[in-house]
């Protein structure tokens, strides 16, 4: 059974999956993060194009960057995540915008769809 076929009338579904094209992997090529990322927390790993192909016109697919510049700097400088990831609102918003819109990279892919919808 397909996801959208199991929804109630006018129902929506939201999926969130890690992006194999995470900036720490694809832009910064961070070795410590590479070892951390591929640990089997998830059964499958996707990139944006694969998810878009999988859902086609039945859903909208978005790139979402959850972690900000402080987290990325900790990985780059120290090779590990921070226990507390501080948010610098304006700087993080600009940083995340550049990653998603300019470089087309993000740590997360979000899929939003409706019952038998076509977008």
Phi and psi in degrees as a GROMACS rama.xvg file:
@    title "Ramachandran Plot"
@    xaxis  label "Phi"
@    yaxis  label "Psi"
@TYPE xy
-80.0186  153.463  UNK-2
-56.5467  -50.5472  UNK-3
-67.9193  -21.2902  UNK-4
-79.5626  -17.379  UNK-5
-93.6724  2.39818  UNK-6
-82.7119  154.141  UNK-7
-70.0241  165.535  UNK-8
-55.9868  132.305  UNK-9
63.0767  17.2428  UNK-10
-75.2414  161.253  UNK-11
-125.873  158.75  UNK-12
-127.413  148.742  UNK-13
-131.443  125.146  UNK-14
-119.226  145.599  UNK-15
-134.946  125.581  UNK-16
-132.813  151.981  UNK-17
-68.3914  147.753  UNK-18
-98.5373  123.088  UNK-19
-62.5971  -18.3877  UNK-20
-97.8055  34.2795  UNK-21
-51.8529  136.9  UNK-22
-55.6852  -35.4902  UNK-23
-65.9747  -25.4225  UNK-24
-88.8425  -48.6342  UNK-25
-88.3212  -33.6282  UNK-26
-94.3824  -49.24  UNK-27
-91.3256  -17.6142  UNK-28
48.8097  49.382  UNK-29
-77.2524  115.521  UNK-30
-63.657  -43.6765  UNK-31
-62.0496  -42.3718  UNK-32
-68.2142  -36.573  UNK-33
-57.842  -44.4543  UNK-34
-65.7322  -37.7322  UNK-35
-70.3291  -44.0808  UNK-36
-63.1265  -45.0086  UNK-37
-80.4154  3.17288  UNK-38
-60.3963  138.978  UNK-39
-73.7865  56.8588  UNK-40
-73.7721  -30.0957  UNK-41
-118.321  145.06  UNK-42
-75.0686  -32.1106  UNK-43
-135.076  152.337  UNK-44
-127.001  134.173  UNK-45
-126.626  162.626  UNK-46
-115.306  173.96  UNK-47
-58.4337  -46.3318  UNK-48
-62.9017  -39.5908  UNK-49
-63.0872  -43.2048  UNK-50
-66.8428  -42.4603  UNK-51
-61.5385  -41.9196  UNK-52
-66.0643  -36.5928  UNK-53
-65.4159  -39.3974  UNK-54
-98.9139  -18.7422  UNK-55
51.6536  -128.954  UNK-56
-86.6999  1.55774  UNK-57
-85.0378  -6.17187  UNK-58
-156.993  163.435  UNK-59
-101.168  136.016  UNK-60
-116.692  131.171  UNK-61
-127.828  148.852  UNK-62
-89.9474  136.929  UNK-63
-133.775  123.788  UNK-64
-99.4904  110.072  UNK-65
-85.5124  -42.3277  UNK-66
-92.696  141.698  UNK-67
-96.5406  -167.297  UNK-68
-66.4891  -34.1631  UNK-69
-63.9785  -44.4596  UNK-70
-59.8065  -45.3366  UNK-71
-65.7322  -39.8498  UNK-72
-65.0654  -37.2319  UNK-73
-62.9932  -41.7488  UNK-74
-64.6827  -42.6302  UNK-75
-68.9129  -44.2889  UNK-76
-82.5688  -39.0325  UNK-77
-115.713  -9.24471  UNK-78
71.0055  25.1094  UNK-79
-157.421  158.824  UNK-80
-78.1359  162.207  UNK-81
-88.5996  148.509  UNK-82
-68.8136  -35.5565  UNK-83
-120.603  120.226  UNK-84
-100.869  103.315  UNK-85
-69.3189  149.497  UNK-86
-112.306  128.049  UNK-87
-111.032  93.7879  UNK-88
-45.8889  -57.8755  UNK-89
-68.5902  -47.2055  UNK-90
-62.6255  -44.5305  UNK-91
-63.1158  -41.7106  UNK-92
-61.2803  -42.5708  UNK-93
-66.3561  -46.4075  UNK-94
-58.8867  -48.092  UNK-95
-64.819  -39.3153  UNK-96
-60.8321  -46.178  UNK-97
-63.0287  -43.8547  UNK-98
-59.7154  -48.2355  UNK-99
-76.6009  -48.7584  UNK-100
-85.5653  -37.9027  UNK-101
-88.8329  -53.4221  UNK-102
-87.382  -11.5943  UNK-103
57.1546  44.9123  UNK-104
-128.768  147.753  UNK-105
-161.591  163.178  UNK-106
-87.1426  -14.0665  UNK-107
-138.11  147.462  UNK-108
-118.449  131.291  UNK-109
-116.47  133.734  UNK-110
-119.202  128.187  UNK-111
-126.331  126.075  UNK-112
-142.823  168.149  UNK-113
-122.718  164.763  UNK-114
-57.8513  117.579  UNK-115
49.1401  31.6334  UNK-116
-81.0206  156.783  UNK-117
-129.513  125.183  UNK-118
